[in-house]
Amino acid sequence: MLETLLLMRHAKSSWENKGLVDHARPLNSRGRKSADIVGRTLTARGFAPNEIWSSDSARTLETAKRLIRIIPGAQSIRHIPDLYHSSAADIRKILKNYGEPDCTSLMVLAHNPGISEFFEDFSRRAHPFPTACCAVFKRKNDGDWLNQNNWLLTDILVARQLMEE
């Protein structure tokens, strides 16, 4: 049963190559460092995901690959093209269509504004969601996995703040 749900915005992308389409933009150096520190912090705090469901953009996949490399026990990345620039409502539909995963900890890795709006809807609270921000929810009971009443927001990691610590 899924016990931990993580919602994350991809790390900072590069705008260096102006000829790249948005979907193809990779991470910049700050983004790579941010992804690494979030991965280490998730592991240290016991929130490491077993599985990552990621948009298929270059920056989200690079973020996911960096996390998987750092997190012991992370098993797989599922590329979900529909998560690319999806709205909060779209994210909910995508998660419903895929169904509850067969793992104990899942990360959904996507883009703003959709992922921050989904976070606000799911947590019922507003919080800035900059790049490489990750919200951690713990399941309170075994009810419907997409019912926000069954989850408790336990942590919000902001890479920029973690780098300052």
HELIX and SHEET records of a PDB file:
HELIX    1   1 ASP A   22  ALA A   24  5                                   3    
HELIX    2   2 SER A   29  ALA A   44  1                                  16    
HELIX    3   3 ALA A   58  ILE A   70  1                                  13    
HELIX    4   4 PRO A   81  LEU A   83  5                                   3    
HELIX    5   5 ALA A   88  TYR A   98  1                                  11    
HELIX    6   6 GLY A  114  SER A  123  1                                  10    
HELIX    7   7 GLN A  148  ASN A  150  5                                   3    
HELIX    8   8 ALA A  159  GLU A  164  1                                   6    
SHEET    1   A 6 SER A  76  HIS A  79  0                                        
SHEET    2   A 6 GLU A  51  SER A  54  1                                        
SHEET    3   A 6 SER A 105  ALA A 110  1                                        
SHEET    4   A 6 THR A   4  ARG A   9  1                                        
SHEET    5   A 6 CYS A 133  ARG A 139 -1                                        
SHEET    6   A 6 TRP A 151  VAL A 158 -1                                        
END                                                                             
